[in-house]
Amino acid sequence: MGTQKLFIAGSGGQGILLMGQMVTYAAMLEDRNATFFPSYGPEMRGGTANCTVVVSDRPISCPLIYEADVLVAMNAPSLVKFAPMVKPSGKIILNKSLIDHPVQREDVDVLEIPANDMALELGSAKAANMVMLGALLRATNIVSTEAVEKVLEKTFTGTKSALIDLNRKALHFYQ
């Protein structure tokens, strides 16, 4: 499988860092090397949030990336800012519910997912990140869906365990 470099970006409160953590932990469950490097503004919600995730079969020397294989953009400012980081022949997976302008690159594959709309169909716009995570898994095979489901069960405990079913449905919603 080699090395895959992922950049996930959006606004605080969209579950950006959770997506990155879930991919990282799922990779570790699959006995692969993984790094997670978060970056966020001082705001609790509405500020910027992004993270890099590197998953590899080999040791990873640095969690920072300057060129991504895949960008997951949850909002328009993130797409504009980070699309240039995607390598030629890379992938951009964007949240079509919040991004209404086309990607200005012809050298990348673009997957447009109306994640907020799909999450609302499931009953909660907060599940948009899991819809996007499901799309990422299908588009890249960076980690298995089964490993992510195990991470879901370990992450959502106590009172949050009621969210497991919704998040599992969201993870599988995009076909």
N, CA, C and O atoms as a DFTB+ gen file, in Angstrom:
700 C
 N C O
     1  1       0.816      -1.192       0.000
     2  2       0.000       0.000       0.000
     3  2       0.858       1.254       0.000
     4  3       0.387       2.300      -0.447
     5  1       2.088       1.198       0.478
     6  2       2.969       2.355       0.450
     7  2       2.587       3.394       1.479
     8  3       2.156       3.072       2.586
     9  1       2.754       4.658       1.090
    10  2       2.465       5.788       1.972
    11  2       1.375       6.644       1.363
    12  3       1.400       6.941       0.168
    13  1       0.416       7.041       2.186
    14  2      -0.633       7.962       1.746
    15  2      -0.636       9.168       2.667
    16  3      -0.618       9.038       3.891
    17  1      -0.658      10.353       2.052
    18  2      -0.647      11.610       2.799
    19  2      -1.983      12.306       2.600
    20  3      -2.413      12.565       1.476
    21  1      -2.623      12.599       3.720
    22  2      -3.985      13.110       3.721
    23  2      -4.027      14.460       4.420
    24  3      -3.386      14.658       5.452
    25  1      -4.786      15.384       3.850
    26  2      -5.015      16.687       4.467
    27  2      -6.521      16.855       4.607
    28  3      -7.251      16.752       3.620
    29  1      -6.995      17.113       5.828
    30  2      -8.421      17.307       6.098
    31  2      -8.592      18.720       6.630
    32  3      -7.900      19.118       7.567
    33  1      -9.516      19.489       6.038
    34  2      -9.653      20.888       6.436
    35  2     -11.105      21.333       6.442
    36  3     -11.925      20.849       5.663
    37  1     -11.403      22.263       7.334
    38  2     -12.736      22.839       7.435
    39  2     -12.787      23.837       8.565
    40  3     -11.786      24.476       8.889
    41  1     -13.949      23.971       9.160
    42  2     -14.149      24.885      10.281
    43  2     -14.226      24.105      11.583
    44  3     -14.594      22.930      11.602
    45  1     -13.870      24.782      12.674
    46  2     -14.026      24.177      13.986
    47  2     -15.476      23.786      14.203
    48  3     -16.383      24.536      13.841
    49  1     -15.700      22.635      14.783
    50  2     -17.051      22.153      15.019
    51  2     -17.559      21.215      13.944
    52  3     -18.626      20.619      14.097
    53  1     -16.801      21.072      12.841
    54  2     -17.221      20.170      11.762
    55  2     -16.686      18.751      11.940
    56  3     -16.967      17.884      11.112
    57  1     -15.934      18.500      12.985
    58  2     -15.406      17.159      13.208
    59  2     -14.170      16.841      12.390
    60  3     -13.893      15.678      12.096
    61  1     -13.427      17.875      12.023
    62  2     -12.224      17.704      11.198
    63  2     -11.190      16.843      11.922
    64  3     -10.697      15.854      11.379
    65  1     -10.872      17.236      13.157
    66  2      -9.838      16.516      13.891
    67  2     -10.282      15.100      14.229
    68  3      -9.464      14.181      14.246
    69  1     -11.565      14.919      14.498
    70  2     -12.079      13.571      14.759
    71  2     -11.866      12.665      13.550
    72  3     -11.471      11.509      13.704
    73  1     -12.123      13.180      12.347
    74  2     -11.891      12.369      11.140
    75  2     -10.434      11.936      11.065
    76  3     -10.138      10.768      10.814
    77  1      -9.523      12.884      11.286
    78  2      -8.098      12.562      11.227
    79  2      -7.687      11.551      12.275
    80  3      -6.922      10.628      11.996
    81  1      -8.198      11.727      13.485
    82  2      -7.879      10.784      14.556
    83  2      -8.407       9.391      14.241
    84  3      -7.736       8.394      14.510
    85  1      -9.584       9.322      13.683
    86  2     -10.169       8.008      13.383
    87  2      -9.359       7.265      12.326
    88  3      -9.142       6.059      12.446
    89  1      -8.912       7.973      11.295
    90  2      -8.069       7.337      10.274
    91  2      -6.761       6.871      10.910
    92  3      -6.291       5.766      10.641
    93  1      -6.178       7.721      11.754
    94  2      -4.910       7.386      12.404
    95  2      -5.051       6.142      13.280
    96  3      -4.252       5.212      13.173
    97  1      -6.059       6.123      14.140
    98  2      -6.255       4.973      15.022
    99  2      -6.609       3.714      14.238
   100  3      -6.172       2.620      14.596
   101  1      -7.388       3.856      13.184
   102  2      -7.731       2.694      12.357
   103  2      -6.476       2.111      11.714
   104  3      -6.322       0.892      11.640
   105  1      -5.584       2.977      11.251
   106  2      -4.326       2.502      10.660
   107  2      -3.507       1.740      11.698
   108  3      -2.910       0.708      11.389
   109  1      -3.480       2.245      12.919
   110  2      -2.735       1.569      13.974
   111  2      -3.349       0.203      14.292
   112  3      -2.625      -0.755      14.563
   113  1      -4.679       0.112      14.259
   114  2      -5.333      -1.188      14.459
   115  2      -4.944      -2.183      13.369
   116  3      -4.934      -3.393      13.594
   117  1      -4.627      -1.661      12.194
   118  2      -4.217      -2.510      11.070
   119  2      -2.704      -2.725      11.039
   120  3      -2.153      -3.178      10.036
   121  1      -2.039      -2.395      12.147
   122  2      -0.585      -2.566      12.282
   123  2       0.205      -1.788      11.246
   124  3       1.218      -2.262      10.733
   125  1      -0.270      -0.588      10.946
   126  2       0.443       0.293      10.023
   127  2       0.960       1.484      10.811
   128  3       0.475       1.777      11.904
   129  1       1.939       2.161      10.252
   130  2       2.461       3.374      10.858
   131  2       1.542       4.530      10.502
   132  3       1.037       4.608       9.381
   133  1       1.324       5.430      11.461
   134  2       0.433       6.558      11.203
   135  2       0.824       7.747      12.065
   136  3       1.233       7.590      13.216
   137  1       0.694       8.940      11.491
   138  2       0.881      10.164      12.254
   139  2      -0.335      11.053      12.063
   140  3      -1.006      11.007      11.032
   141  1      -0.602      11.860      13.077
   142  2      -1.721      12.803      13.081
   143  2      -1.162      14.125      13.574
   144  3      -0.559      14.188      14.645
   145  1      -1.359      15.182      12.795
   146  2      -0.837      16.493      13.178
   147  2      -1.958      17.520      13.045
   148  3      -2.282      17.936      11.933
   149  1      -2.563      17.942      14.182
   150  2      -3.683      18.884      14.119
   151  2      -3.227      20.336      14.090
   152  3      -2.135      20.672      14.548
   153  1      -4.079      21.178      13.548
   154  2      -3.857      22.622      13.557
   155  2      -5.220      23.288      13.637
   156  3      -6.128      22.947      12.879
   157  1      -5.364      24.231      14.546
   158  2      -6.665      24.883      14.697
   159  2      -6.484      26.256      15.316
   160  3      -5.492      26.537      15.988
   161  1      -7.479      27.105      15.068
   162  2      -7.480      28.443      15.631
   163  2      -7.939      28.412      17.083
   164  3      -8.300      27.352      17.594
   165  1      -7.928      29.565      17.754
   166  2      -8.295      29.612      19.170
   167  2      -9.793      29.466      19.431
   168  3     -10.199      29.229      20.569
   169  1     -10.617      29.605      18.394
   170  2     -12.060      29.525      18.575
   171  2     -12.488      28.078      18.820
   172  3     -11.866      27.148      18.306
   173  1     -13.537      27.895      19.596
   174  2     -14.073      26.550      19.822
   175  2     -14.857      26.072      18.611
   176  3     -14.766      24.907      18.223
   177  1     -15.629      26.978      18.013
   178  2     -16.416      26.645      16.824
   179  2     -16.288      27.783      15.832
   180  3     -16.206      28.948      16.221
   181  1     -16.270      27.450      14.562
   182  2     -16.264      28.467      13.525
   183  2     -14.891      28.898      13.062
   184  3     -14.761      29.450      11.970
   185  1     -13.859      28.664      13.858
   186  2     -12.508      28.996      13.426
   187  2     -11.997      27.936      12.468
   188  3     -12.713      26.995      12.125
   189  1     -10.776      28.092      12.048
   190  2     -10.210      27.115      11.126
   191  2      -9.767      25.867      11.883
   192  3      -9.383      25.931      13.051
   193  1      -9.828      24.758      11.206
   194  2      -9.338      23.496      11.759
   195  2      -8.839      22.654      10.598
   196  3      -9.512      22.539       9.573
   197  1      -7.668      22.070      10.755
   198  2      -7.177      21.140       9.750
   199  2      -6.212      20.175      10.405
   200  3      -5.729      20.406      11.514
   201  1      -5.946      19.107       9.710
   202  2      -4.970      18.150      10.204
   203  2      -4.354      17.403       9.032
   204  3      -4.940      17.280       7.956
   205  1      -3.164      16.918       9.281
   206  2      -2.528      16.031       8.316
   207  2      -2.478      14.640       8.938
   208  3      -2.291      14.475      10.144
   209  1      -2.651      13.662       8.083
   210  2      -2.540      12.262       8.485
   211  2      -1.643      11.584       7.461
   212  3      -1.856      11.706       6.255
   213  1      -0.654      10.878       7.945
   214  2       0.202      10.080       7.069
   215  2       0.055       8.631       7.516
   216  3       0.215       8.316       8.695
   217  1      -0.247       7.760       6.572
   218  2      -0.382       6.326       6.842
   219  2       0.607       5.609       5.933
   220  3       0.648       5.857       4.728
   221  1       1.407       4.717       6.521
   222  2       2.453       4.072       5.734
   223  2       2.762       2.673       6.250
   224  3       2.523       2.347       7.413
   225  1       3.295       1.868       5.358
   226  2       3.807       0.560       5.734
   227  2       5.243       0.672       6.250
   228  3       5.788      -0.278       6.811
   229  1       5.841       1.840       6.052
   230  2       7.223       2.090       6.469
   231  2       7.233       3.111       7.613
   232  3       6.227       3.783       7.840
   233  1       8.337       3.236       8.326
   234  2       8.423       4.277       9.356
   235  2       8.205       5.665       8.738
   236  3       8.600       5.913       7.599
   237  1       7.582       6.553       9.491
   238  2       7.286       7.912       9.030
   239  2       8.234       8.859       9.751
   240  3       8.251       8.908      10.981
   241  1       9.016       9.604       8.995
   242  2      10.021      10.464       9.614
   243  2       9.469      11.808      10.071
   244  3      10.025      12.423      10.981
   245  1       8.381      12.274       9.454
   246  2       7.856      13.594       9.793
   247  2       6.348      13.634       9.547
   248  3       5.883      13.182       8.501
   249  1       5.578      14.171      10.504
   250  2       4.127      14.228      10.310
   251  2       3.679      15.371       9.402
   252  3       2.528      15.400       8.967
   253  1       4.566      16.299       9.117
   254  2       4.216      17.430       8.260
   255  2       4.228      17.005       6.803
   256  3       5.060      16.196       6.392
   257  1       3.310      17.549       6.029
   258  2       3.303      17.260       4.597
   259  2       3.237      18.570       3.824
   260  3       2.621      19.543       4.259
   261  1       3.873      18.566       2.694
   262  2       3.875      19.747       1.830
   263  2       3.147      19.468       0.522
   264  3       2.868      20.377      -0.260
   265  1       2.849      18.206       0.307
   266  2       2.097      17.785      -0.868
   267  2       1.224      16.610      -0.433
   268  3       1.724      15.618       0.097
   269  1      -0.080      16.730      -0.662
   270  2      -1.020      15.703      -0.211
   271  2      -1.449      14.813      -1.366
   272  3      -1.573      15.264      -2.505
   273  1      -1.674      13.549      -1.054
   274  2      -2.294      12.649      -2.022
   275  2      -3.785      12.934      -2.105
   276  3      -4.398      12.819      -3.166
   277  1      -4.361      13.312      -0.956
   278  2      -5.808      13.542      -0.868
   279  2      -6.083      14.753       0.016
   280  3      -5.472      14.924       1.071
   281  1      -7.010      15.587      -0.435
   282  2      -7.547      16.677       0.376
   283  2      -9.022      16.403       0.613
   284  3      -9.771      16.151      -0.331
   285  1      -9.439      16.452       1.868
   286  2     -10.856      16.436       2.211
   287  2     -11.188      17.863       2.636
   288  3     -10.707      18.334       3.667
   289  1     -12.008      18.550       1.845
   290  2     -12.367      19.946       2.117
   291  2     -13.828      20.013       2.534
   292  3     -14.726      19.691       1.757
   293  1     -14.049      20.434       3.768
   294  2     -15.414      20.500       4.299
   295  2     -16.096      21.833       4.026
   296  3     -17.316      21.933       4.156
   297  1     -15.330      22.869       3.646
   298  2     -15.939      24.161       3.331
   299  2     -15.134      24.867       2.238
   300  3     -14.022      24.456       1.907
   301  1     -15.711      25.931       1.686
   302  2     -15.102      26.629       0.547
   303  2     -13.746      27.255       0.879
   304  3     -12.817      27.099       0.087
   305  1     -13.582      27.957       2.006
   306  2     -12.264      28.526       2.290
   307  2     -11.156      27.471       2.350
   308  3     -10.026      27.729       1.936
   309  1     -11.480      26.294       2.860
   310  2     -10.482      25.219       2.936
   311  2     -10.106      24.722       1.551
   312  3      -8.938      24.431       1.289
   313  1     -11.078      24.623       0.670
   314  2     -10.789      24.198      -0.700
   315  2      -9.865      25.195      -1.378
   316  3      -8.868      24.810      -1.989
   317  1     -10.193      26.470      -1.271
   318  2      -9.383      27.514      -1.911
   319  2      -7.959      27.504      -1.364
   320  3      -6.994      27.584      -2.124
   321  1      -7.835      27.405      -0.049
   322  2      -6.520      27.483       0.580
   323  2      -5.651      26.253       0.328
   324  3      -4.447      26.379       0.106
   325  1      -6.257      25.061       0.363
   326  2      -5.443      23.850       0.366
   327  2      -5.440      23.048      -0.932
   328  3      -4.639      22.123      -1.062
   329  1      -6.294      23.362      -1.887
   330  2      -6.288      22.630      -3.164
   331  2      -4.924      22.661      -3.851
   332  3      -4.538      21.663      -4.459
   333  1      -4.173      23.772      -3.780
   334  2      -2.847      23.769      -4.413
   335  2      -1.869      22.761      -3.803
   336  3      -0.865      22.428      -4.431
   337  1      -2.143      22.271      -2.593
   338  2      -1.249      21.302      -1.944
   339  2      -1.394      19.890      -2.493
   340  3      -0.540      19.039      -2.246
   341  1      -2.461      19.633      -3.231
   342  2      -2.704      18.275      -3.724
   343  2      -1.806      18.007      -4.926
   344  3      -1.748      18.803      -5.863
   345  1      -1.116      16.891      -4.885
   346  2      -0.197      16.558      -5.970
   347  2      -0.974      16.259      -7.251
   348  3      -2.132      15.845      -7.185
   349  1      -0.360      16.459      -8.404
   350  2      -1.008      16.062      -9.660
   351  2      -1.368      14.579      -9.595
   352  3      -0.582      13.768      -9.106
   353  1      -2.518      14.239     -10.071
   354  2      -3.118      12.899     -10.026
   355  2      -3.644      12.541      -8.636
   356  3      -4.059      11.406      -8.403
   357  1      -3.628      13.504      -7.716
   358  2      -4.198      13.288      -6.395
   359  2      -5.714      13.409      -6.433
   360  3      -6.320      13.495      -7.501
   361  1      -6.316      13.413      -5.245
   362  2      -7.778      13.472      -5.137
   363  2      -8.195      14.635      -4.242
   364  3      -7.549      14.935      -3.237
   365  1      -9.284      15.273      -4.632
   366  2      -9.937      16.256      -3.777
   367  2     -11.357      15.761      -3.537
   368  3     -12.130      15.562      -4.474
   369  1     -11.679      15.567      -2.273
   370  2     -13.028      15.159      -1.882
   371  2     -13.636      16.361      -1.176
   372  3     -13.169      16.771      -0.114
   373  1     -14.683      16.924      -1.774
   374  2     -15.229      18.162      -1.227
   375  2     -16.679      18.015      -0.810
   376  3     -17.432      17.210      -1.356
   377  1     -17.043      18.818       0.173
   378  2     -18.407      18.841       0.695
   379  2     -19.243      19.758      -0.186
   380  3     -19.261      20.973       0.010
   381  1     -19.925      19.178      -1.143
   382  2     -20.719      19.932      -2.120
   383  2     -21.839      20.739      -1.457
   384  3     -22.307      21.720      -2.035
   385  1     -22.269      20.354      -0.279
   386  2     -23.315      21.097       0.428
   387  2     -22.858      22.512       0.784
   388  3     -23.676      23.429       0.855
   389  1     -21.560      22.689       1.005
   390  2     -21.030      23.985       1.422
   391  2     -20.073      24.606       0.418
   392  3     -19.572      25.707       0.642
   393  1     -19.815      23.920      -0.676
   394  2     -18.888      24.434      -1.695
   395  2     -19.629      24.468      -3.017
   396  3     -19.997      23.429      -3.565
   397  1     -19.844      25.675      -3.524
   398  2     -20.644      25.790      -4.751
   399  2     -19.845      26.217      -5.971
   400  3     -20.429      26.514      -7.013
   401  1     -18.534      26.255      -5.868
   402  2     -17.735      26.597      -7.043
   403  2     -16.842      25.412      -7.421
   404  3     -16.438      24.624      -6.567
   405  1     -16.549      25.306      -8.705
   406  2     -15.776      24.147      -9.168
   407  2     -14.299      24.240      -8.777
   408  3     -13.763      25.324      -8.549
   409  1     -13.673      23.092      -8.710
   410  2     -12.231      23.029      -8.474
   411  2     -11.533      23.549      -9.721
   412  3     -11.873      23.156     -10.837
   413  1     -10.573      24.420      -9.536
   414  2      -9.889      25.059     -10.657
   415  2      -8.637      24.291     -11.089
   416  3      -7.649      24.893     -11.509
   417  1      -8.684      22.982     -10.986
   418  2      -7.557      22.155     -11.415
   419  2      -8.079      21.006     -12.258
   420  3      -9.127      20.427     -11.970
   421  1      -7.332      20.689     -13.300
   422  2      -7.710      19.572     -14.164
   423  2      -6.798      18.368     -13.979
   424  3      -7.004      17.329     -14.607
   425  1      -5.787      18.501     -13.117
   426  2      -4.812      17.424     -12.933
   427  2      -5.083      16.576     -11.688
   428  3      -4.231      15.790     -11.274
   429  1      -6.274      16.735     -11.090
   430  2      -6.656      15.945      -9.919
   431  2      -8.041      15.344     -10.139
   432  3      -8.832      15.853     -10.933
   433  1      -8.321      14.264      -9.431
   434  2      -9.665      13.684      -9.441
   435  2     -10.486      14.391      -8.371
   436  3     -10.014      14.594      -7.252
   437  1     -11.701      14.759      -8.712
   438  2     -12.568      15.469      -7.772
   439  2     -13.805      14.626      -7.489
   440  3     -14.461      14.130      -8.404
   441  1     -14.103      14.477      -6.223
   442  2     -15.295      13.764      -5.788
   443  2     -16.131      14.745      -4.972
   444  3     -15.700      15.210      -3.916
   445  1     -17.325      15.057      -5.465
   446  2     -18.204      16.018      -4.801
   447  2     -19.278      15.263      -4.018
   448  3     -20.077      14.528      -4.598
   449  1     -19.288      15.449      -2.711
   450  2     -20.211      14.746      -1.826
   451  2     -21.091      15.781      -1.117
   452  3     -20.560      16.641      -0.415
   453  1     -22.405      15.728      -1.278
   454  2     -23.281      16.644      -0.534
   455  2     -23.437      16.158       0.915
   456  3     -24.514      15.729       1.328
   457  1     -22.358      16.235       1.659
   458  2     -22.284      15.596       2.976
   459  2     -23.307      16.134       3.972
   460  3     -23.934      15.355       4.690
   461  1     -23.483      17.452       4.025
   462  2     -24.456      18.000       4.972
   463  2     -25.868      17.544       4.624
   464  3     -26.646      17.186       5.508
   465  1     -26.193      17.558       3.341
   466  2     -27.520      17.122       2.909
   467  2     -27.748      15.649       3.250
   468  3     -28.822      15.275       3.720
   469  1     -26.740      14.824       3.012
   470  2     -26.855      13.402       3.326
   471  2     -27.006      13.188       4.833
   472  3     -27.810      12.369       5.277
   473  1     -26.222      13.936       5.609
   474  2     -26.300      13.808       7.065
   475  2     -27.679      14.227       7.578
   476  3     -28.217      13.615       8.500
   477  1     -28.241      15.266       6.978
   478  2     -29.589      15.693       7.374
   479  2     -30.618      14.605       7.090
   480  3     -31.571      14.433       7.850
   481  1     -30.427      13.872       6.001
   482  2     -31.322      12.751       5.702
   483  2     -31.270      11.693       6.802
   484  3     -32.250      10.994       7.059
   485  1     -30.113      11.590       7.442
   486  2     -29.951      10.637       8.541
   487  2     -30.454      11.200       9.869
   488  3     -30.599      10.470      10.849
   489  1     -30.716      12.506       9.889
   490  2     -31.266      13.109      11.100
   491  2     -30.372      14.081      11.830
   492  3     -30.814      14.690      12.804
   493  1     -29.114      14.258      11.397
   494  2     -28.221      15.179      12.093
   495  2     -27.129      15.694      11.167
   496  3     -26.340      14.915      10.632
   497  1     -27.087      17.010      10.980
   498  2     -26.045      17.620      10.152
   499  2     -24.659      17.375      10.733
   500  3     -23.664      17.445      10.012
   501  1     -24.584      17.089      12.034
   502  2     -23.287      16.839      12.673
   503  2     -22.618      15.572      12.157
   504  3     -21.424      15.372      12.380
   505  1     -23.362      14.722      11.477
   506  2     -22.792      13.484      10.936
   507  2     -22.145      13.691       9.568
   508  3     -21.699      12.725       8.950
   509  1     -22.086      14.929       9.086
   510  2     -21.491      15.201       7.769
   511  2     -20.038      14.730       7.701
   512  3     -19.586      14.253       6.660
   513  1     -19.312      14.865       8.805
   514  2     -17.920      14.417       8.788
   515  2     -17.815      12.912       8.572
   516  3     -16.891      12.450       7.903
   517  1     -18.742      12.144       9.124
   518  2     -18.705      10.693       8.938
   519  2     -19.122      10.303       7.520
   520  3     -18.635       9.307       6.985
   521  1     -20.016      11.077       6.912
   522  2     -20.352      10.854       5.498
   523  2     -19.096      11.064       4.658
   524  3     -18.795      10.268       3.769
   525  1     -18.363      12.144       4.946
   526  2     -17.131      12.430       4.200
   527  2     -16.058      11.376       4.479
   528  3     -15.311      10.994       3.578
   529  1     -15.984      10.915       5.709
   530  2     -15.014       9.869       6.033
   531  2     -15.326       8.599       5.252
   532  3     -14.416       7.943       4.744
   533  1     -16.604       8.249       5.152
   534  2     -16.990       7.085       4.355
   535  2     -16.600       7.246       2.899
   536  3     -16.124       6.300       2.272
   537  1     -16.800       8.443       2.356
   538  2     -16.407       8.711       0.966
   539  2     -14.898       8.594       0.807
   540  3     -14.418       8.047      -0.187
   541  1     -14.148       9.104       1.779
   542  2     -12.687       9.002       1.753
   543  2     -12.253       7.542       1.743
   544  3     -11.379       7.161       0.964
   545  1     -12.848       6.735       2.591
   546  2     -12.472       5.316       2.659
   547  2     -12.731       4.615       1.335
   548  3     -11.910       3.817       0.883
   549  1     -13.863       4.906       0.715
   550  2     -14.192       4.261      -0.557
   551  2     -13.296       4.749      -1.695
   552  3     -12.970       3.986      -2.605
   553  1     -12.904       6.012      -1.641
   554  2     -12.098       6.584      -2.726
   555  2     -10.625       6.213      -2.633
   556  3      -9.921       6.223      -3.643
   557  1     -10.147       5.883      -1.429
   558  2      -8.709       5.697      -1.254
   559  2      -8.290       4.353      -0.682
   560  3      -7.163       3.915      -0.911
   561  1      -9.166       3.692       0.052
   562  2      -8.784       2.479       0.790
   563  2      -7.617       2.734       1.743
   564  3      -6.821       1.831       1.999
   565  1      -7.510       3.946       2.264
   566  2      -6.414       4.297       3.168
   567  2      -6.417       3.404       4.407
   568  3      -5.362       3.001       4.898
   569  1      -7.612       3.100       4.905
   570  2      -7.813       2.119       5.980
   571  2      -9.139       1.425       5.703
   572  3      -9.926       1.887       4.878
   573  1      -9.381       0.332       6.381
   574  2     -10.629      -0.398       6.144
   575  2     -11.789       0.217       6.929
   576  3     -11.601       0.807       7.993
   577  1     -12.964       0.065       6.386
   578  2     -14.173       0.518       7.073
   579  2     -14.333      -0.235       8.389
   580  3     -14.778       0.340       9.382
   581  1     -13.977      -1.505       8.403
   582  2     -14.091      -2.310       9.617
   583  2     -13.223      -1.740      10.740
   584  3     -13.651      -1.686      11.893
   585  1     -12.012      -1.317      10.404
   586  2     -11.134      -0.730      11.424
   587  2     -11.716       0.577      11.948
   588  3     -11.647       0.849      13.146
   589  1     -12.286       1.385      11.065
   590  2     -12.907       2.643      11.497
   591  2     -14.104       2.358      12.401
   592  3     -14.325       3.074      13.378
   593  1     -14.870       1.330      12.088
   594  2     -16.007       0.977      12.947
   595  2     -15.541       0.561      14.342
   596  3     -16.201       0.873      15.333
   597  1     -14.421      -0.134      14.425
   598  2     -13.866      -0.492      15.738
   599  2     -13.459       0.762      16.504
   600  3     -13.671       0.859      17.712
   601  1     -12.872       1.720      15.786
   602  2     -12.484       2.982      16.419
   603  2     -13.725       3.738      16.893
   604  3     -13.718       4.334      17.971
   605  1     -14.785       3.714      16.091
   606  2     -16.051       4.349      16.495
   607  2     -16.503       3.823      17.857
   608  3     -16.869       4.594      18.743
   609  1     -16.471       2.520      18.006
   610  2     -16.938       1.898      19.242
   611  2     -16.044       2.247      20.430
   612  3     -16.522       2.339      21.561
   613  1     -14.751       2.440      20.177
   614  2     -13.834       2.805      21.260
   615  2     -13.892       4.300      21.574
   616  3     -13.623       4.713      22.702
   617  1     -14.243       5.105      20.575
   618  2     -14.266       6.558      20.741
   619  2     -15.545       7.035      21.408
   620  3     -15.508       7.866      22.315
   621  1     -16.668       6.510      20.961
   622  2     -17.964       6.945      21.476
   623  2     -18.393       6.026      22.616
   624  3     -19.058       5.012      22.402
   625  1     -18.002       6.400      23.822
   626  2     -18.317       5.594      24.999
   627  2     -19.193       6.398      25.956
   628  3     -19.388       7.600      25.776
   629  1     -19.707       5.732      26.953
   630  2     -20.546       6.401      27.949
   631  2     -21.782       6.991      27.303
   632  3     -22.471       6.321      26.535
   633  1     -22.060       8.246      27.614
   634  2     -23.257       8.896      27.063
   635  2     -23.166       9.078      25.554
   636  3     -24.189       9.193      24.880
   637  1     -21.946       9.104      25.018
   638  2     -21.774       9.268      23.568
   639  2     -22.006       7.972      22.796
   640  3     -22.038       7.986      21.566
   641  1     -22.168       6.860      23.495
   642  2     -22.385       5.589      22.797
   643  2     -23.678       5.606      21.983
   644  3     -23.833       4.822      21.047
   645  1     -24.595       6.488      22.334
   646  2     -25.840       6.621      21.565
   647  2     -25.576       7.136      20.150
   648  3     -26.434       7.013      19.276
   649  1     -24.399       7.709      19.922
   650  2     -24.054       8.255      18.603
   651  2     -23.429       7.221      17.670
   652  3     -23.242       7.494      16.484
   653  1     -23.109       6.056      18.182
   654  2     -22.436       5.044      17.355
   655  2     -23.288       4.658      16.155
   656  3     -22.785       4.616      15.032
   657  1     -24.552       4.378      16.370
   658  2     -25.418       3.935      15.278
   659  2     -25.533       4.999      14.189
   660  3     -25.414       4.688      13.004
   661  1     -25.764       6.250      14.582
   662  2     -25.852       7.349      13.612
   663  2     -24.559       7.471      12.816
   664  3     -24.589       7.591      11.592
   665  1     -23.425       7.441      13.510
   666  2     -22.143       7.589      12.826
   667  2     -21.835       6.402      11.924
   668  3     -21.245       6.572      10.857
   669  1     -22.221       5.219      12.334
   670  2     -22.029       4.038      11.483
   671  2     -22.869       4.167      10.207
   672  3     -22.387       3.874       9.112
   673  1     -24.116       4.602      10.349
   674  2     -24.974       4.809       9.175
   675  2     -24.388       5.875       8.259
   676  3     -24.394       5.720       7.038
   677  1     -23.882       6.954       8.845
   678  2     -23.283       8.029       8.047
   679  2     -22.045       7.529       7.313
   680  3     -21.816       7.888       6.158
   681  1     -21.261       6.714       7.972
   682  2     -20.049       6.153       7.373
   683  2     -20.370       5.338       6.124
   684  3     -19.592       5.319       5.170
   685  1     -21.510       4.673       6.134
   686  2     -21.913       3.822       5.012
   687  2     -22.885       4.503       4.051
   688  3     -23.291       3.894       3.061
   689  1     -23.264       5.746       4.320
   690  2     -24.319       6.400       3.544
   691  2     -23.922       6.652       2.096
   692  3     -24.725       6.452       1.185
   693  1     -22.677       7.094       1.882
   694  2     -22.227       7.362       0.513
   695  2     -21.842       6.049      -0.148
   696  3     -20.995       5.316       0.361
   697  1     -22.460       5.757      -1.274
   698  2     -22.143       4.512      -1.993
   699  2     -21.271       4.806      -3.179
   700  3     -20.895       3.891      -3.912
